[in-house]
Amino acid sequence: MDRYSEFKFNSTYHLAGDLRQLVFENAPEEYLLDFFALDPNLERQLLAPQKQTILHDFIEAKYNEGVEYFGDKMGHSEVINEWHQLLLDYKVLFSTQAEFSKAEGYEDDEIEYPYVSYLEKLIYSQVSSKVADETFQLLFSDRMFCLRFNSLIAETIKPLLVRDHPTLLEMDGKIKRCTYFPEWVQRAVFLRDRGCCAVCLTDLSGLLKTDYHDAIDHIVPLNLGGSNDVTNFQLICRSCNLKKLGHTIRTSEYYPKYF
């Protein structure tokens, strides 16, 4: 059961669709560059795959922006009803408005704004990361989204200089290569790509093959500003890897159907 989580998919599909449209259609300076500048996890994620990926952080940041926007634009009663349902869906304990008012000593005519702020803090601390993980599962399964997302990341890496980032870069504009892929990374990429080459669909699942380290490829090569974030990995056969090398950004939109 340690590989399973209970997902509610509350607004997850809508959020995934909005983020996909954002990444494909909007200029990155409108939404991405400030995020990179503020993300404290970024250097660690660029150097080696982390379970809390760059995409997780990006989703959570955009979701929290949406929560803040909804709270500012809608009436307090509507916001309170929406946040109550969200917290109930994710089984987060919260005080009712009457309980909060009594505990904090607010008068009836001044309670709504602080109560909304209280609910939002609960969402940020106990719901946002869960929504981000659910949304990640959808977007990670979309290799073309991963290609686009990592191509945008590459645009922020290529101008970097070794003299300014000696622990991060192998040479100007090139992240140091991760030489070891943990078992969880190999399993995630294998399951996402169903044991087949992401480019030509060659079956790589071999009954006796348990180590897929050599079959993992950077969708956006390190030479072109790619990172070692797990969203930038795909399963690839030796033939396609030799053709791709470090100068081509390539994946496919082929996926196996359930039936």
SULZI-V726742 format. One record per residue. N is the residue number from 1. NEAR is the number of other ideal C-beta (glycine too) atoms within 10 Angstrom. Layout:
BEGIN
[[N;NEAR] [N;NEAR]]
END
This chain:
BEGIN
[[1;4] [2;4] [3;7] [4;6] [5;10] [6;8] [7;13] [8;14] [9;15] [10;17] [11;16] [12;21] [13;12] [14;12] [15;21] [16;21] [17;13] [18;15] [19;21] [20;17] [21;10] [22;15] [23;20] [24;11] [25;7] [26;11] [27;9] [28;17] [29;9] [30;9] [31;17] [32;19] [33;14] [34;12] [35;17] [36;18] [37;9] [38;10] [39;14] [40;7] [41;13] [42;19] [43;12] [44;12] [45;22] [46;25] [47;18] [48;18] [49;22] [50;17] [51;11] [52;15] [53;20] [54;23] [55;25] [56;23] [57;21] [58;25] [59;25] [60;20] [61;16] [62;17] [63;23] [64;17] [65;12] [66;15] [67;20] [68;13] [69;10] [70;14] [71;19] [72;9] [73;9] [74;14] [75;9] [76;14] [77;10] [78;11] [79;20] [80;18] [81;12] [82;15] [83;23] [84;14] [85;11] [86;19] [87;17] [88;12] [89;14] [90;16] [91;11] [92;16] [93;8] [94;17] [95;15] [96;11] [97;19] [98;11] [99;11] [100;16] [101;18] [102;11] [103;9] [104;12] [105;6] [106;16] [107;7] [108;9] [109;6] [110;10] [111;17] [112;17] [113;11] [114;13] [115;24] [116;19] [117;10] [118;16] [119;24] [120;18] [121;10] [122;18] [123;21] [124;15] [125;10] [126;15] [127;23] [128;18] [129;16] [130;20] [131;25] [132;23] [133;17] [134;21] [135;28] [136;20] [137;14] [138;18] [139;21] [140;19] [141;14] [142;16] [143;21] [144;13] [145;19] [146;24] [147;20] [148;17] [149;26] [150;24] [151;18] [152;18] [153;27] [154;21] [155;14] [156;18] [157;22] [158;14] [159;9] [160;17] [161;11] [162;14] [163;8] [164;9] [165;15] [166;8] [167;8] [168;18] [169;19] [170;12] [171;11] [172;13] [173;17] [174;20] [175;26] [176;16] [177;12] [178;19] [179;8] [180;8] [181;22] [182;14] [183;11] [184;12] [185;21] [186;18] [187;13] [188;18] [189;23] [190;18] [191;12] [192;20] [193;26] [194;14] [195;18] [196;20] [197;22] [198;27] [199;21] [200;13] [201;16] [202;16] [203;10] [204;19] [205;12] [206;9] [207;5] [208;4] [209;11] [210;8] [211;9] [212;20] [213;12] [214;10] [215;23] [216;20] [217;22] [218;23] [219;23] [220;26] [221;19] [222;21] [223;18] [224;18] [225;22] [226;26] [227;27] [228;22] [229;26] [230;25] [231;26] [232;27] [233;27] [234;23] [235;24] [236;28] [237;19] [238;12] [239;12] [240;21] [241;15] [242;9] [243;13] [244;18] [245;9] [246;11] [247;8] [248;12] [249;17] [250;16] [251;18] [252;17] [253;9] [254;13] [255;14] [256;9] [257;4] [258;3] [259;2]]
END
